[in-house]
């Protein structure tokens, strides 16, 4: 196989590798089903990054396969050609400039999705979330009710007001995508808008001590009439 076939080989084999990866990631998604309005912003950034990484991985692997075949030693004592640098440092310059452009492009994509998440601070419902080793407590100011279960109303913007009583914890519902740390001495807010009815699990995503893996809470997304009934019902708390 001559060197003039390197580019076609890399393109064809790289395309095949990328196609296989696409089928695998489509059939076996890496993220759970999205259940919040904010999730698609995170998914857009994640999928964009995944596509870029998939293309780079596929082309690099195809080029490695080509080199293993083209420059293999025919005899055990044979040594390959020694290369001290490209003519005019063309390859090095392209590699550095491409890496810089790619890094800035991904940073711009992430910044765009982040701005979309934080640009509107308005909310329909406030919920105070207090984290401590190793439990969650929820307070609903409008109903003046406390509880160990997080109730949310579908389609409404919730302002989650996070505080920590001891160490750093992290509020994370995988289906909602958004993760936010709760830091001692600080009050941190984020906006969540659930879009699917059902029950989910709130996890602490920051190692916070020996009981970290047990620091979970049940989250239930309800319709309007059920939300008021459950939050106002003392038997639910």
C-alpha positions as CSV (number, residue, x, y, z in Angstrom):
1,X,0.0,0.0,0.0
2,X,1.7,3.2,-1.1
3,X,1.7,6.5,0.8
4,X,-0.4,8.2,-1.9
5,X,-3.3,6.0,-0.7
6,X,-3.0,7.3,2.9
7,X,-5.6,10.0,2.7
8,X,-8.3,7.8,1.0
9,X,-7.6,5.0,3.4
10,X,-7.9,7.2,6.4
11,X,-11.1,8.8,5.1
12,X,-12.8,5.5,4.2
13,X,-11.7,3.5,7.3
14,X,-12.3,6.6,9.6
15,X,-15.9,6.9,8.2
16,X,-16.5,3.2,8.9
17,X,-15.2,3.5,12.5
18,X,-17.4,6.6,13.1
19,X,-20.4,4.8,11.6
20,X,-19.9,1.9,14.0
21,X,-19.5,4.3,17.0
22,X,-22.7,6.1,15.9
23,X,-24.7,2.9,15.8
24,X,-23.4,1.9,19.3
25,X,-24.1,5.3,20.9
26,X,-27.6,5.4,19.3
27,X,-28.6,2.0,20.4
28,X,-27.0,2.3,23.9
29,X,-27.4,6.0,24.9
30,X,-25.0,7.2,27.6
31,X,-27.5,9.5,29.2
32,X,-30.9,8.7,30.7
33,X,-34.1,10.0,29.2
34,X,-34.3,13.8,29.6
35,X,-37.1,15.1,31.9
36,X,-36.5,18.8,32.2
37,X,-36.6,21.9,29.9
38,X,-32.9,22.6,30.8
39,X,-31.8,19.1,29.8
40,X,-31.7,19.7,26.1
41,X,-29.0,22.5,26.6
42,X,-26.8,20.0,28.4
43,X,-27.5,17.4,25.8
44,X,-26.7,19.7,22.9
45,X,-23.3,20.5,24.4
46,X,-22.7,16.8,25.2
47,X,-23.7,15.5,21.8
48,X,-21.6,18.2,20.1
49,X,-18.6,17.2,22.1
50,X,-19.3,13.5,21.4
51,X,-19.4,14.1,17.7
52,X,-16.1,16.0,17.7
53,X,-14.4,13.4,19.8
54,X,-15.8,10.6,17.6
55,X,-14.5,12.1,14.4
56,X,-11.0,12.7,15.9
57,X,-10.9,9.2,17.4
58,X,-12.0,7.6,14.1
59,X,-9.5,9.5,12.0
60,X,-6.6,8.9,14.4
61,X,-7.4,5.2,14.6
62,X,-7.6,4.9,10.9
63,X,-4.2,6.6,10.5
64,X,-2.7,4.3,13.1
65,X,-4.0,1.3,11.2
66,X,-2.5,2.7,8.0
67,X,0.9,3.3,9.6
68,X,0.9,-0.2,11.2
69,X,0.4,-1.7,7.7
70,X,2.5,0.7,5.6
71,X,5.5,1.0,7.8
72,X,5.7,-2.4,9.3
73,X,9.1,-4.0,9.5
74,X,9.7,-7.0,7.1
75,X,12.6,-8.3,9.1
76,X,13.1,-8.3,12.8
77,X,16.3,-6.3,12.6
78,X,14.9,-3.7,10.2
79,X,14.3,-0.2,11.6
80,X,11.8,2.3,10.3
81,X,12.6,5.7,8.8
82,X,13.6,8.4,11.3
83,X,11.7,11.7,11.0
84,X,13.0,14.7,12.9
85,X,10.4,17.2,11.7
86,X,8.2,18.1,8.7
87,X,9.3,20.4,6.0
88,X,8.7,23.9,7.1
89,X,7.0,22.5,10.3
90,X,3.8,22.4,8.3
91,X,2.4,19.4,10.2
92,X,3.2,20.8,13.6
93,X,1.7,24.2,12.7
94,X,-1.5,22.6,11.4
95,X,-1.8,20.4,14.5
96,X,-1.4,23.3,16.9
97,X,-3.7,25.7,15.1
98,X,-6.4,23.0,14.7
99,X,-6.2,22.2,18.4
100,X,-6.6,25.8,19.3
101,X,-9.5,26.3,17.0
102,X,-11.2,23.2,18.2
103,X,-10.7,24.1,21.9
104,X,-12.2,27.6,21.3
105,X,-15.1,26.2,19.3
106,X,-16.0,23.7,22.0
107,X,-15.7,26.5,24.7
108,X,-18.0,28.7,22.6
109,X,-20.6,25.9,22.3
110,X,-20.5,25.2,26.1
111,X,-20.7,29.0,26.9
112,X,-23.7,29.4,24.6
113,X,-25.6,26.6,26.3
114,X,-24.6,27.8,29.8
115,X,-25.9,31.3,29.0
116,X,-29.2,29.8,27.9
117,X,-29.5,28.0,31.3
118,X,-28.8,31.0,33.5
119,X,-30.1,34.0,31.5
120,X,-33.6,33.9,33.0
121,X,-33.7,33.9,36.8
122,X,-37.5,34.1,37.1
123,X,-39.4,31.2,38.7
124,X,-42.9,30.1,39.5
125,X,-42.1,28.1,42.6
126,X,-39.4,28.4,45.2
127,X,-38.1,25.4,47.0
128,X,-35.4,25.5,49.7
129,X,-33.1,22.5,49.8
130,X,-31.0,21.9,52.8
131,X,-28.2,19.3,52.6
132,X,-26.4,17.7,55.5
133,X,-24.6,14.5,56.1
134,X,-26.3,12.4,54.8
135,X,-29.8,13.6,54.0
136,X,-31.9,16.2,52.2
137,X,-34.6,18.4,53.6
138,X,-37.0,20.4,51.5
139,X,-39.0,23.5,52.5
140,X,-41.9,25.0,50.5
141,X,-42.2,28.6,51.5
142,X,-45.6,29.1,49.8
143,X,-47.2,26.2,51.7
144,X,-44.9,26.6,54.8
145,X,-44.2,22.9,54.7
146,X,-41.1,20.8,55.3
147,X,-40.5,17.3,54.0
148,X,-37.9,14.6,53.1
149,X,-39.4,14.2,49.6
150,X,-39.1,16.7,46.8
151,X,-42.3,17.4,45.0
152,X,-42.3,19.4,41.7
153,X,-45.1,20.6,39.4
154,X,-44.8,19.7,35.8
155,X,-44.2,22.6,33.4
156,X,-43.4,25.1,36.2
157,X,-40.1,26.8,36.7
158,X,-38.7,25.9,40.1
159,X,-36.0,27.9,41.9
160,X,-34.0,25.4,43.8
161,X,-32.3,27.3,46.7
162,X,-29.4,25.3,48.0
163,X,-27.7,25.5,51.4
164,X,-25.4,23.1,53.2
165,X,-25.2,22.5,56.9
166,X,-21.7,21.0,57.0
167,X,-19.6,20.0,54.0
168,X,-19.9,20.4,50.2
169,X,-22.8,18.4,48.7
170,X,-24.1,18.4,45.2
171,X,-27.7,18.3,44.0
172,X,-28.1,16.0,40.9
173,X,-31.1,14.3,39.3
174,X,-29.7,12.6,36.2
175,X,-32.9,13.0,34.2
176,X,-32.8,16.7,34.9
177,X,-29.1,16.9,33.9
178,X,-28.3,20.0,35.9
179,X,-25.8,19.5,38.8
180,X,-25.2,22.2,41.4
181,X,-23.0,22.2,44.5
182,X,-24.3,23.2,47.9
183,X,-21.5,25.0,49.7
184,X,-21.4,25.7,53.5
185,X,-22.0,29.4,54.2
186,X,-23.4,30.1,50.7
187,X,-26.9,30.3,49.2
188,X,-26.9,29.0,45.7
189,X,-29.9,28.9,43.3
190,X,-30.7,27.2,40.1
191,X,-33.8,26.9,37.9
192,X,-35.4,23.6,37.0
193,X,-38.5,23.0,34.8
194,X,-39.6,19.3,34.9
195,X,-41.3,18.2,31.7
196,X,-42.4,14.6,32.5
197,X,-44.5,13.2,35.2
198,X,-43.0,10.4,37.3
199,X,-40.6,9.6,40.1
200,X,-36.9,10.2,40.0
201,X,-33.9,9.9,42.4
202,X,-32.0,12.9,43.8
203,X,-28.3,12.0,44.3
204,X,-25.4,13.7,46.1
205,X,-22.8,14.0,43.4
206,X,-20.0,15.2,45.6
207,X,-18.1,12.8,47.9
208,X,-19.2,14.1,51.3
209,X,-18.3,11.3,53.8
210,X,-18.8,7.7,54.7
211,X,-22.5,7.8,54.0
212,X,-22.2,9.6,50.6
213,X,-23.8,6.7,48.6
214,X,-26.8,6.6,50.9
215,X,-27.5,10.4,50.5
216,X,-30.5,10.1,48.2
217,X,-34.1,11.4,48.2
218,X,-37.2,10.7,46.2
219,X,-38.4,13.3,43.6
220,X,-41.9,13.2,42.3
221,X,-43.2,15.4,39.4
222,X,-46.9,15.9,39.7
223,X,-49.8,17.7,37.9
224,X,-51.0,21.0,39.4
225,X,-53.8,19.6,41.5
226,X,-51.7,16.7,42.8
227,X,-48.8,19.1,43.6
228,X,-50.9,21.3,45.9
229,X,-52.5,18.3,47.5
230,X,-49.2,16.5,48.2
231,X,-47.3,19.5,49.4
232,X,-50.1,20.6,51.6
233,X,-50.8,17.1,53.0
234,X,-49.1,16.4,56.3
235,X,-49.3,12.7,55.7
236,X,-46.8,13.1,52.9
237,X,-44.1,14.5,55.2
